[in-house]
Amino acid sequence: MSSLEKINDVHVHLGPSSVINQKLLDDDLLKFRKTYGIDHIALMTLDIDIDKNNLKIIELSKTYNFIHGLFWIQKHRIQNDVEILKKEIDNGIIGVKFHGVFENLPVTAEQYVPILEVLNQKKSALLIHCGRYKDGHRDSNSSYLHGIEIAEKYPHIKIILAHMGGNDTSVVKKAIQASENIPNISLDTSGISTPYRVEYAIEKIGAKRILFGSDFPWCSFRGMFYGVEDALIDEKEKDLILRKNFLKIIEH
């Protein structure tokens, strides 16, 4: 798809969804990888069969060196998840996926402190779903502002604000501005089909803190790819976003 080397994708979902019909099953991963010229994949579950898919992702991460698991944490089983993460981080799992809409809590809620402490200690990744609800206001359980707070409190966690902090251009711009001086925050391009948002991010925080994410199968892989490819940026910046920045997330 690109003149660059193979793409690294930081936002791919396994399993079915309660909202969309498309799904990526573990048997499809090799075909998905080959079709789109992908090297490394950060893999997380969708919202159905979370426990089952979390375990499947652990298994896949150990089976394939190109799969790097993001474990979906849930408030009703924090202690269990803490123990799993202590064992599995650096053993295929690279961190955690948090979705405040499904949890009906922000990531800053006290319940998640034990998880955050493990991630900080292990210098692992935390990918946070960020939405445009209430224009990114703190009252939203998917506000980028909660990610900012966590990044400042836990400087060793590699925070990834999914959907560039909120998907909507006005929210994305606010998230980028708020992240400008917080080096452990990156933004992924999942859901971003408007190249201007990528251009704006590079202008404000540089290309080294932007990660390509497709949000497949929720989003079109090609649609997300061209949101970066069509941006008015140079090839070196595209190479960072589409490939090299991912490697910093998986390094120990």
N, C-alpha and C positions, 0 to 999 in steps of 0.2 A: 504493500500500500504506500510505502514511502521509499525515497531514495536513501534514507538513513538505515542503520542496522535495525534488527528486530525491535519491536516495541515491548516495553514493560508496562503492565496494567495493574494499578494499585486498587482497583475497585470492581471485582467480579463476584457475582452471586451464584451460589449453589442451591438447587432445589426449587420447589414451587412457591408461588406467592398467593396471598389472599386477594390480590388486586388485579394482577395481570395473568394471562393464560400462558405466556411464554415461560419456559423453564430450561435451566441448564442442569443436567444430571451428570454424575461423575463419569458415566460412560461417554459423555459428549466432550469432555475436557480436551482430549488429544485432538479431536477434529476441530474444536473451537480454536485451539492454539495454532494449528496448521493453517486454517482458513485465513486468519488475520495476521499471521506472521509475528506471533507473540513469543517472547523469550520467557520472562518471569511473570507470574500471576499472584496477586494478593487475593485470596479467596475467602469469602464469608457467606453465611447462610442468608436466605430470605426469611420471611416471618412465619412460615409453616414448617413444622418438624424441626424446631430450633435445636433441641437437645440431640436428636438423631443426626442432624447435619453437622453440628459442632464436632461430634465424635468422628463422623465421616471425613471432615476436613483435617482433623488431627491425623487420621490414617493416611489420607492422600498426601499430606505434607511430609510424611515419613517415607512414602513410596516414591514420590517424584521430587527431584531437587529444584524443579522450576515452580512448584506450588508452595506458597508461604501463607499459612493460615492466620486469619483474624477471628478470634473467638468471640462470638456474640454473648455478652454478659446479660444476666437477667436478675432483677431485684429479689425474686423469690428464692434464689439459690446462690446467694453471694458467697457463703463460706465454701460451698462445694466448688464453685468456679475459681475461688482463690487457690484452692488446693490443686486443681487441674492446671492452672496457669503456672504455679510454682514448679510443677513437674514438666510441663510441655513447652514453656517459653525457651527458646534456643534449641528446641528439639523438633523444629518444624513450624511451631507457632511463633509469629513475630509480634503479637500483641492482641488488641481487643477492638471489636466493633461495638459502638454504642449508638442506640437509636432511642432518643428520649420520647418520641411520639408513642412507640409501642410500650415503653416503660412507664409512661405518664409521669415522668420525673426528669429533671435536668441531671446532667452528669455531675454537677456540683453537689447533689444530695448526699447527706452524710452516709447513707447506706453503702455508697461506692468507694469510700475512703480505703478500705482494705485492698480493693482492686487497684486503685491508683497508686498505693504505696508499693505494691509488687511491680507495677509497670515502671515506676520511677527508679526503684532499686535495680531493675534489670535493664534499664534504658531502652524500653520497648515502645512499640507504636500504639497509639490510640486514635482510631479513625472515628470521628464523630459526625453522625448525620446532622446536617444543618439545613433548615428550611426557611422559607420566606414568610411563614406565618407571623402575623403581627409585625411585619417588616423587620424581623430579627430582634424584636424587643426581648428583654430579659424574661418577661412573663411566659414566653414560649419555651417549651421543653426542648426545642431544637434550635435555640439561639446560638449563634456564633460566640456571643458574649460569655457563655459558660465555658467554651473552649479556651477563650482568652484567659479567664480566671484560673483554669486548671494549668495552663501553660506557665503562668507566672508563679503558681504555688509549687509546681512539680517540674523544675527546669530540665530534668533528665528524660522526661517522657517526650517521645517524638509525636507531637500532636498533628493530626491531619484533619483539616476542616473540609469535609466532603461537600461537593457542589459549590466549591469556592466560597463557602460561608453562608450560602442561602439561595443560590440559583438566580433569583431576580437581580437585575443589574444594579439597582439602587442598594440592595442589601449586600451584594458582593463588594461593591465599592466601599461600603462602611466596614465590612469585615477585613478587607485588605488594609485599609487605613489603620484599623485597630491593631492589626498584626505587625505593622511595619517594623517596630523595634523589639519584637519578641522572636528571637532566632530559632526557637524550637517549634515554631508553628510553620506548617506547610499547608497548601491548599490543593485539593484535587479537582480536576476538570470535569468530573462526572456530571452529567446533566447540562453542561455548558455548550450550547450550540451557537453562541454568538462570539465570534473571534475577538470582538472589542474587549470583552472581559479579560481575556488572556493578555491582550496588549496593555490594558490598564494595569494589571497585576505586575507585569514586567517593568513598567514605568515606575511603579511605586516600591516594589520589594525585590525585583530582579527575578531572573528565570530559575535560579537555583532552588527556589522554595515553591515551585509549582510542579505538580505530579499529574501525569496523564492517568485518568480513570474513566473507564467506559460505562460503568454501572450496568453492564450486560448481565442478564437479558432484559433488564428493566428499560434500558435505552438501546438505541441502535449503536453498535460499535463504530460503524463507518461515520454516522452522524457526529459522534463524539470525537473521532479522530480528526475529521475535517474542521471541527471547531478550533483545533490547534493548528492543523496544517494550513488553513486559510488565513491565519493571523498574520499581520504585517510585522513579522519578526524575522531575524536571520536564522540560518540553518543551525548554527551552534546553539542558539536558544531553544530551537525545536528539539535538538538532540538531547539537551538537558531535560526537557519536560517529558519527552516521549520515551527516554531510555535511562539516562545516567542518574537522575535524581532518585529513582527507585532504589538503586543500589545502596544509597546511604540509609534507606529505611531498613533494609534487611541485614546490613552489616552489624556485627556484634562488637 
